[in-house]
Every structure is written in structure tokens, then in C-alpha cells.
Amino acid sequence: MKYMVKLEKGVYLANWRGDPGRTLKIDSAKKFKNRKAAKKSITESRKFRPFPKAEIIEISN
């Protein structure tokens, strides 16, 4: 199982630089190997913006 982070409605954490890197395309969202890594990325993202509705989404490989 892999995971990705939905920062807010229709906005996903992306695998590029930014504050944090974001994308509207689900296919461009960053994939994480485990839930712990995804949770850590939310913590890091919140250093820039609050993202109160950020959530981890489980995806199939």
C-alpha cells in the first residue's frame, strides 16, 4: 500500500519545491511508501501554512 497527502480540497502534496510543492492533478501527487512518511510531510508542510484539513489518502500500488 502507498499513501499521498491531500492538503485541502482538490490540492495534493507534490514532489517538487514550493511552500510546500502542490498540485491540482492527483496523478502528479507525491507517493509515500508508508503512513509515517506521509504524516511527517504534513508536519513539514504546516511550517509554511496551517492546512487544517490535511489528510492522508491510502492508494493502491
C-alpha positions as CSV (number, residue, x, y, z in Angstrom):
1,M,0.0,0.0,0.0
2,K,1.1,3.6,-0.7
3,Y,-0.1,6.9,0.5
4,M,-0.4,10.5,-0.6
5,V,-1.3,13.7,1.1
6,K,-4.4,15.8,0.3
7,L,-3.6,19.3,1.8
8,E,-7.0,20.8,1.1
9,K,-10.0,20.2,-1.2
10,G,-8.5,19.3,-4.7
11,V,-4.9,20.1,-3.7
12,Y,-2.3,17.4,-3.2
13,L,1.3,17.5,-2.0
14,A,3.6,17.3,-5.0
15,N,7.2,16.1,-5.4
16,W,8.7,19.5,-6.2
17,R,9.9,22.6,-4.4
18,G,7.4,25.1,-3.1
19,D,6.0,26.2,0.2
20,P,5.2,23.2,0.0
21,G,5.0,21.9,-3.6
22,R,1.4,21.4,-4.5
23,T,-0.6,20.1,-7.5
24,L,-4.2,20.0,-8.5
25,K,-3.5,16.8,-10.6
26,I,-3.9,13.7,-8.5
27,D,-1.6,11.9,-10.9
28,S,1.2,14.3,-10.0
29,A,0.8,13.9,-6.3
30,K,3.8,12.6,-4.3
31,K,3.5,9.0,-3.3
32,F,4.8,7.8,0.1
33,K,5.8,4.2,1.0
34,N,4.3,4.4,4.4
35,R,1.8,6.4,6.6
36,K,4.6,7.7,8.9
37,A,6.4,9.4,6.0
38,A,3.1,10.9,4.8
39,K,2.4,12.2,8.3
40,K,5.8,13.7,8.5
41,S,5.3,15.6,5.3
42,I,2.1,17.1,6.7
43,T,4.0,18.3,9.7
44,E,6.7,19.8,7.4
45,S,4.0,21.4,5.2
46,R,2.4,23.1,8.3
47,K,5.6,25.0,8.9
48,F,4.5,27.1,5.9
49,R,0.7,27.1,6.1
50,P,-1.8,25.6,8.6
51,F,-3.6,23.2,6.2
52,P,-6.2,22.3,8.9
53,K,-7.9,19.7,6.7
54,A,-4.8,17.9,5.5
55,E,-5.3,14.2,5.3
56,I,-3.5,11.0,4.3
57,I,-5.1,9.0,1.5
58,E,-4.3,5.3,1.0
59,I,-3.8,4.3,-2.6
60,S,-3.2,1.0,-4.3
61,N,0.3,0.4,-5.8
